[in-house]
Amino acid sequence: MGGGAYPQVPSSGYPGAGGYPAPGGYPAPGVYPGGFPGGQMPSQYPGQAPYPSQPAAMTQGTQGTIRPAANFDAMRDAEILRKAMKGFGTDEQAIVDVVANRSNDQRQKIKAAFKTMYGKDLIKDLKSELSGNMEELILALFMPSTYYDAWSLRNAMKGAGTQERVLIEILCTRTNQEIREIVRCYQSEFGRDLEKDIRSDTSGHFERLLVSMCQGNRDENQSVNHQMAQDDAQRLYQAGEGRLGTDESCFNMILATRSFPQLKATMEAYSRMANRDLLSSVGREFSGYVESGLKAILQCALSRPAFFAERLYYSMKGAGTDDSTLVRIVVTRSEIDLVQIKQMFTQMYQKTLGTVIASDTSGDYRKLLLAIVGQ
């Protein structure tokens, strides 16, 4: 992937850096208020043992619920979508059938074919036919995945207030390559520097943690150094539980630079040494968003699917649904590890993700979500 250019995407759907937002492109950031209902998220599952760790077999292969369609024909799909939107009323079922059964890459091709065939912007047409959550979900599915992450970050920091949980959810869970591509896309599409925006929107230890995450420099070596895990556990203990006050920079350094498998080994060494788990130590030593951010990193080290399963659960728990979070996680994980997220969800909450989505949503929005989740 060269320079600041954004990879193989037809110039149809999204605006270039200069003229954001483009007429009929995606909604300008700030259109969808997200945020976590009821403030802080509980740090642990109600009435449950600490964070589940995934069995070794599961960490090896992860899999999405959406795979590229065989015998894919972009022009045929473009035609189906055009028919579905033409005339009286909209045939949402036809839209659901196409969109939920194509990979993101295939959706980009449909977008390009639509413009070639009809001289119209598919996104603009869809926006005029749909509204509310269904519109947000469809737009998310048609954004190239890196662009969607960059757009979500921009959206989280635009206007009054910052949606810190969105920053944590994206920056603390992505791989180095994903982060670097997001940073590049953020610059090329919005003409802005992600790190600068983070600095001006957050502060203190939370700001430093996110700036560290933005570098995309975590060690990604999969082999674990047990001596280092032992030493890191010792250092973390001395930086937190073992002293008065907390040496935050030590936590930041270790959690921002070590690979996820290495951090998992450090957590195991810490439990043996301190007789309590590192997650609960972080809970005692930190508070607010930096606590949430550090915990997100540790939870991903134990099991990334479990982290997302928990986020999905809380997006639908209690009164009201945090639809932006629900949409974002289902869409961003649909081709990566949604199969494992569903497994963890059932294991953690004794009900399936599909059941909870079905009881929390309605109409075509529910239909499309369930089609993506593969229910």
MARPAFI-946774 format. One record per residue (C-alpha): residue in one letter; x, y, z. Coordinates in Angstrom, 3 decimals. Example, Ala and Ser with C-alpha at 12.3 -4.5 7.8 and 13.67 -1.06 7.14 Angstrom:
residues 2
{"A",{12.300,-4.500,7.800}}
{"S",{13.670,-1.060,7.140}}
//
This chain:
residues 375
{"M",{0.000,0.000,0.000}}
{"G",{1.813,3.101,-1.151}}
{"G",{2.097,6.479,0.529}}
{"G",{-1.002,8.271,1.682}}
{"A",{-3.099,6.768,-1.051}}
{"Y",{-6.014,4.685,-0.002}}
{"P",{-6.060,1.171,-1.474}}
{"Q",{-8.141,-0.075,-4.398}}
{"V",{-11.398,1.617,-3.717}}
{"P",{-13.597,3.001,-6.442}}
{"S",{-13.953,6.730,-6.147}}
{"S",{-17.667,6.321,-5.788}}
{"G",{-18.635,6.272,-2.194}}
{"Y",{-16.495,8.535,-0.173}}
{"P",{-15.309,12.053,-0.298}}
{"G",{-11.722,13.057,-0.716}}
{"A",{-9.789,14.806,1.984}}
{"G",{-10.501,18.282,0.759}}
{"G",{-14.227,18.319,0.379}}
{"Y",{-15.545,16.458,3.362}}
{"P",{-18.442,15.768,3.581}}
{"A",{-19.241,15.079,-0.044}}
{"P",{-22.771,15.622,-1.202}}
{"G",{-24.495,12.285,-0.970}}
{"G",{-21.442,10.620,0.496}}
{"Y",{-21.456,9.228,3.987}}
{"P",{-22.892,11.408,6.707}}
{"A",{-20.401,13.791,8.203}}
{"P",{-18.941,12.535,11.462}}
{"G",{-21.095,13.656,14.325}}
{"V",{-24.332,12.595,12.720}}
{"Y",{-24.691,9.482,14.811}}
{"P",{-24.562,10.149,18.515}}
{"G",{-23.063,7.055,20.096}}
{"G",{-21.711,7.004,23.594}}
{"F",{-22.363,4.471,26.250}}
{"P",{-25.788,4.591,27.871}}
{"G",{-25.531,4.932,31.609}}
{"G",{-21.908,6.047,31.681}}
{"Q",{-19.204,3.636,32.798}}
{"M",{-19.324,0.034,31.767}}
{"P",{-19.106,-2.448,34.636}}
{"S",{-15.614,-3.831,34.773}}
{"Q",{-16.709,-7.406,35.115}}
{"Y",{-19.596,-9.555,34.097}}
{"P",{-22.283,-9.592,36.716}}
{"G",{-22.012,-12.658,38.892}}
{"Q",{-19.306,-14.205,36.838}}
{"A",{-15.792,-15.419,37.182}}
{"P",{-13.125,-13.096,35.804}}
{"Y",{-12.592,-12.696,32.098}}
{"P",{-12.789,-15.989,30.217}}
{"S",{-9.706,-16.961,28.334}}
{"Q",{-10.174,-18.642,25.010}}
{"P",{-9.020,-22.233,24.507}}
{"A",{-5.759,-22.469,22.591}}
{"A",{-7.461,-23.963,19.556}}
{"M",{-9.650,-20.917,19.206}}
{"T",{-6.844,-18.388,19.168}}
{"Q",{-5.328,-20.069,16.147}}
{"G",{-8.049,-19.667,13.585}}
{"T",{-10.756,-17.063,13.764}}
{"Q",{-13.494,-16.762,11.268}}
{"G",{-16.095,-14.348,10.048}}
{"T",{-19.777,-15.017,9.458}}
{"I",{-19.547,-13.292,6.075}}
{"R",{-17.444,-14.772,3.304}}
{"P",{-17.069,-13.618,-0.299}}
{"A",{-19.940,-14.908,-2.429}}
{"A",{-19.052,-17.469,-5.071}}
{"N",{-20.060,-16.676,-8.689}}
{"F",{-20.103,-13.014,-7.748}}
{"D",{-21.417,-10.647,-10.409}}
{"A",{-21.186,-6.977,-9.436}}
{"M",{-23.358,-5.809,-12.313}}
{"R",{-26.126,-8.263,-11.539}}
{"D",{-26.081,-7.159,-7.875}}
{"A",{-26.133,-3.492,-8.878}}
{"E",{-29.169,-4.213,-10.999}}
{"I",{-30.952,-6.010,-8.135}}
{"L",{-30.317,-3.029,-5.850}}
{"R",{-31.518,-0.568,-8.485}}
{"K",{-34.760,-2.535,-8.937}}
{"A",{-35.217,-2.774,-5.175}}
{"M",{-35.130,1.023,-4.896}}
{"K",{-37.070,1.938,-7.994}}
{"G",{-40.748,2.754,-8.148}}
{"F",{-43.080,2.690,-5.169}}
{"G",{-41.746,1.578,-1.832}}
{"T",{-38.432,-0.130,-1.358}}
{"D",{-37.861,-3.864,-1.455}}
{"E",{-35.745,-4.064,1.699}}
{"Q",{-35.590,-7.856,1.605}}
{"A",{-33.796,-7.773,-1.765}}
{"I",{-31.304,-5.265,-0.330}}
{"V",{-30.747,-7.460,2.740}}
{"D",{-30.175,-10.550,0.594}}
{"V",{-27.451,-8.882,-1.440}}
{"V",{-25.706,-6.851,1.242}}
{"A",{-25.532,-9.543,3.938}}
{"N",{-24.107,-12.130,1.576}}
{"R",{-21.227,-10.208,0.017}}
{"S",{-17.810,-9.392,1.438}}
{"N",{-16.783,-5.772,1.964}}
{"D",{-14.531,-5.999,-1.069}}
{"Q",{-17.448,-7.234,-3.201}}
{"R",{-19.647,-4.384,-1.919}}
{"Q",{-17.034,-1.876,-3.148}}
{"K",{-17.259,-3.484,-6.589}}
{"I",{-21.074,-3.292,-6.552}}
{"K",{-20.779,0.420,-5.717}}
{"A",{-18.457,0.974,-8.682}}
{"A",{-20.640,-1.097,-11.050}}
{"F",{-23.725,0.872,-9.977}}
{"K",{-22.068,4.164,-10.871}}
{"T",{-20.838,2.800,-14.192}}
{"M",{-24.223,1.387,-15.149}}
{"Y",{-26.555,4.128,-13.939}}
{"G",{-24.365,7.211,-13.563}}
{"K",{-25.672,7.476,-10.016}}
{"D",{-24.172,7.117,-6.578}}
{"L",{-25.423,3.951,-4.879}}
{"I",{-24.833,5.407,-1.395}}
{"K",{-26.845,8.513,-2.211}}
{"D",{-29.686,6.367,-3.561}}
{"L",{-29.665,4.089,-0.514}}
{"K",{-29.658,7.092,1.834}}
{"S",{-32.737,8.521,0.168}}
{"E",{-34.583,5.195,0.541}}
{"L",{-33.592,4.254,4.086}}
{"S",{-33.543,5.918,7.470}}
{"G",{-32.521,5.489,11.090}}
{"N",{-30.621,2.411,12.214}}
{"M",{-31.156,0.574,8.934}}
{"E",{-29.494,3.461,7.093}}
{"E",{-26.569,3.540,9.529}}
{"L",{-26.083,-0.221,9.188}}
{"I",{-26.179,-0.202,5.366}}
{"L",{-23.797,2.775,5.133}}
{"A",{-21.388,1.008,7.490}}
{"L",{-21.462,-2.127,5.347}}
{"F",{-20.617,-0.129,2.219}}
{"M",{-17.659,1.720,3.774}}
{"P",{-14.275,0.091,3.125}}
{"S",{-13.286,-1.354,6.517}}
{"T",{-10.269,0.879,7.188}}
{"Y",{-12.302,3.918,6.209}}
{"Y",{-15.095,2.848,8.577}}
{"D",{-12.650,2.667,11.509}}
{"A",{-11.164,6.056,10.615}}
{"W",{-14.654,7.528,10.161}}
{"S",{-15.759,6.137,13.549}}
{"L",{-12.737,7.690,15.276}}
{"R",{-13.363,11.047,13.600}}
{"N",{-17.018,10.825,14.529}}
{"A",{-16.098,10.055,18.156}}
{"M",{-14.019,13.221,18.487}}
{"K",{-16.032,15.674,16.424}}
{"G",{-18.169,18.353,18.012}}
{"A",{-18.841,18.686,21.706}}
{"G",{-17.835,15.818,23.925}}
{"T",{-15.778,12.791,23.023}}
{"Q",{-16.938,9.194,22.811}}
{"E",{-13.950,7.724,24.616}}
{"R",{-15.295,4.170,24.465}}
{"V",{-15.175,4.224,20.659}}
{"L",{-11.516,5.333,20.785}}
{"I",{-10.734,2.484,23.191}}
{"E",{-12.677,-0.108,21.216}}
{"I",{-10.813,0.642,17.988}}
{"L",{-7.321,1.723,19.040}}
{"C",{-6.782,-0.869,21.768}}
{"T",{-7.906,-3.895,19.733}}
{"R",{-6.546,-3.537,16.190}}
{"T",{-3.330,-5.039,14.819}}
{"N",{-0.304,-2.870,13.963}}
{"Q",{-1.087,-2.983,10.264}}
{"E",{-4.731,-2.056,10.839}}
{"I",{-3.702,0.895,13.021}}
{"R",{-1.169,2.187,10.497}}
{"E",{-3.726,1.970,7.704}}
{"I",{-6.309,3.779,9.853}}
{"V",{-3.823,6.578,10.607}}
{"R",{-3.025,6.934,6.901}}
{"C",{-6.672,6.857,5.854}}
{"Y",{-7.611,9.405,8.549}}
{"Q",{-5.039,11.767,7.080}}
{"S",{-5.908,11.199,3.430}}
{"E",{-9.694,11.257,3.841}}
{"F",{-10.214,13.911,6.509}}
{"G",{-6.977,15.866,6.016}}
{"R",{-6.271,15.512,9.715}}
{"D",{-3.636,14.013,11.951}}
{"L",{-5.160,11.326,14.196}}
{"E",{-2.553,11.709,16.924}}
{"K",{-3.096,15.486,17.034}}
{"D",{-6.862,15.036,17.289}}
{"I",{-6.392,12.577,20.154}}
{"R",{-4.077,14.991,21.969}}
{"S",{-6.564,17.825,21.687}}
{"D",{-9.535,15.658,22.713}}
{"T",{-8.150,13.635,25.612}}
{"S",{-5.718,14.301,28.434}}
{"G",{-3.438,12.818,31.059}}
{"H",{-2.665,9.113,31.210}}
{"F",{-5.546,8.258,28.906}}
{"E",{-4.128,10.543,26.216}}
{"R",{-0.687,8.946,26.568}}
{"L",{-2.145,5.449,26.281}}
{"L",{-4.035,6.304,23.071}}
{"V",{-1.019,8.071,21.554}}
{"S",{1.008,4.907,22.255}}
{"M",{-1.710,2.809,20.569}}
{"C",{-1.699,5.124,17.518}}
{"Q",{1.908,4.226,16.765}}
{"G",{0.949,0.686,15.705}}
{"N",{4.254,-0.508,17.090}}
{"R",{3.235,-3.352,19.384}}
{"D",{5.579,-6.338,19.188}}
{"E",{3.652,-8.904,17.145}}
{"N",{5.975,-11.840,17.603}}
{"Q",{3.791,-14.817,18.550}}
{"S",{6.421,-16.669,20.558}}
{"V",{6.326,-15.967,24.277}}
{"N",{9.367,-15.113,26.394}}
{"H",{8.547,-16.510,29.836}}
{"Q",{11.435,-14.804,31.599}}
{"M",{10.247,-11.447,30.265}}
{"A",{6.702,-12.261,31.389}}
{"Q",{8.043,-12.943,34.883}}
{"D",{10.056,-9.687,34.920}}
{"D",{7.158,-7.620,33.540}}
{"A",{4.781,-9.066,36.146}}
{"Q",{7.261,-8.086,38.850}}
{"R",{7.598,-4.554,37.434}}
{"L",{3.835,-4.110,37.172}}
{"Y",{3.421,-5.290,40.744}}
{"Q",{6.040,-2.830,41.957}}
{"A",{4.495,-0.045,39.888}}
{"G",{1.040,-0.637,41.360}}
{"E",{0.073,-2.925,44.227}}
{"G",{3.590,-2.968,45.634}}
{"R",{3.857,0.772,46.300}}
{"L",{1.989,3.821,47.457}}
{"G",{0.592,5.581,44.434}}
{"T",{0.882,4.149,40.933}}
{"D",{3.676,4.435,38.384}}
{"E",{1.390,4.813,35.366}}
{"S",{4.188,5.032,32.824}}
{"C",{5.325,1.507,33.644}}
{"F",{1.840,0.131,32.906}}
{"N",{1.662,2.190,29.727}}
{"M",{5.050,0.992,28.492}}
{"I",{4.403,-2.720,29.048}}
{"L",{0.789,-2.778,27.849}}
{"A",{1.573,-0.703,24.743}}
{"T",{4.666,-2.544,23.525}}
{"R",{4.259,-6.260,24.292}}
{"S",{2.502,-8.667,21.965}}
{"F",{-0.931,-9.958,23.017}}
{"P",{0.362,-13.532,23.640}}
{"Q",{3.215,-12.039,25.713}}
{"L",{0.749,-10.004,27.776}}
{"K",{-1.318,-13.114,28.386}}
{"A",{1.785,-14.859,29.795}}
{"T",{2.497,-11.777,31.940}}
{"M",{-1.044,-11.935,33.329}}
{"E",{-0.540,-15.581,34.244}}
{"A",{2.809,-14.819,35.923}}
{"Y",{1.204,-11.895,37.780}}
{"S",{-1.604,-14.077,39.176}}
{"R",{0.908,-16.600,40.490}}
{"M",{3.065,-13.918,42.037}}
{"A",{0.535,-11.443,43.423}}
{"N",{-2.277,-13.872,44.165}}
{"R",{-4.734,-11.678,42.371}}
{"D",{-5.310,-11.088,38.694}}
{"L",{-3.851,-8.140,36.817}}
{"L",{-7.280,-6.969,35.646}}
{"S",{-8.431,-6.450,39.220}}
{"S",{-5.142,-4.736,40.109}}
{"V",{-5.681,-2.310,37.227}}
{"G",{-9.181,-1.732,38.609}}
{"R",{-7.724,-0.832,42.007}}
{"E",{-4.908,1.364,40.712}}
{"F",{-6.678,3.254,37.918}}
{"S",{-10.052,4.806,37.267}}
{"G",{-12.009,6.363,34.421}}
{"Y",{-11.076,5.915,30.794}}
{"V",{-7.450,4.973,31.299}}
{"E",{-8.683,2.059,33.443}}
{"S",{-11.090,1.041,30.638}}
{"G",{-8.323,1.330,28.039}}
{"L",{-5.782,-0.740,29.977}}
{"K",{-8.436,-3.363,30.710}}
{"A",{-9.427,-3.515,27.032}}
{"I",{-5.819,-4.327,26.113}}
{"L",{-5.594,-7.055,28.774}}
{"Q",{-8.993,-8.460,27.794}}
{"C",{-7.847,-8.667,24.162}}
{"A",{-4.725,-10.498,25.316}}
{"L",{-6.949,-13.073,27.024}}
{"S",{-9.560,-13.276,24.285}}
{"R",{-10.418,-10.657,21.718}}
{"P",{-13.752,-12.366,20.900}}
{"A",{-14.718,-12.240,24.601}}
{"F",{-13.935,-8.514,24.710}}
{"F",{-16.288,-7.863,21.776}}
{"A",{-18.934,-10.239,23.148}}
{"E",{-18.964,-8.190,26.356}}
{"R",{-19.241,-4.919,24.424}}
{"L",{-22.158,-6.318,22.414}}
{"Y",{-23.882,-7.516,25.580}}
{"Y",{-23.680,-4.091,27.216}}
{"S",{-24.800,-2.327,24.041}}
{"M",{-28.139,-4.122,24.395}}
{"K",{-28.449,-4.522,28.156}}
{"G",{-31.034,-2.524,30.079}}
{"A",{-33.298,0.130,28.635}}
{"G",{-32.518,1.370,25.149}}
{"T",{-29.910,0.042,22.753}}
{"D",{-26.571,1.635,21.934}}
{"D",{-27.134,1.007,18.232}}
{"S",{-23.938,2.655,17.041}}
{"T",{-21.862,0.182,19.074}}
{"L",{-24.009,-2.751,18.008}}
{"V",{-23.684,-1.808,14.320}}
{"R",{-19.976,-1.037,14.546}}
{"I",{-18.972,-4.313,16.187}}
{"V",{-21.203,-6.544,14.062}}
{"V",{-19.938,-4.876,10.869}}
{"T",{-16.233,-4.582,11.745}}
{"R",{-15.939,-8.154,13.030}}
{"S",{-18.217,-9.793,10.431}}
{"E",{-15.298,-10.954,8.270}}
{"I",{-12.761,-11.443,11.069}}
{"D",{-13.977,-13.308,14.155}}
{"L",{-17.740,-12.964,14.522}}
{"V",{-18.075,-16.759,14.666}}
{"Q",{-15.857,-16.827,17.787}}
{"I",{-17.581,-13.761,19.254}}
{"K",{-20.911,-15.621,18.986}}
{"Q",{-19.410,-18.663,20.726}}
{"M",{-18.008,-16.544,23.556}}
{"F",{-21.304,-14.667,23.872}}
{"T",{-23.226,-17.897,24.440}}
{"Q",{-20.582,-19.156,26.860}}
{"M",{-20.607,-15.905,28.875}}
{"Y",{-24.313,-15.075,28.923}}
{"Q",{-26.051,-18.419,28.383}}
{"K",{-28.032,-17.077,25.435}}
{"T",{-27.151,-16.627,21.800}}
{"L",{-26.199,-13.287,20.295}}
{"G",{-28.982,-13.768,17.724}}
{"T",{-31.634,-14.158,20.437}}
{"V",{-30.548,-10.970,22.181}}
{"I",{-30.402,-9.003,18.909}}
{"A",{-33.830,-10.314,17.897}}
{"S",{-35.422,-9.204,21.157}}
{"D",{-33.701,-5.818,21.105}}
{"T",{-34.239,-4.668,17.529}}
{"S",{-37.053,-4.722,14.985}}
{"G",{-38.017,-4.536,11.331}}
{"D",{-35.545,-4.650,8.456}}
{"Y",{-32.769,-3.507,10.779}}
{"R",{-33.261,-6.680,12.825}}
{"K",{-33.465,-8.784,9.651}}
{"L",{-30.187,-7.424,8.294}}
{"L",{-28.327,-7.728,11.618}}
{"L",{-29.460,-11.343,11.997}}
{"A",{-28.458,-12.095,8.409}}
{"I",{-24.948,-10.768,9.092}}
{"V",{-24.654,-12.606,12.393}}
{"G",{-25.748,-15.720,10.521}}
{"Q",{-28.725,-16.583,12.661}}
//
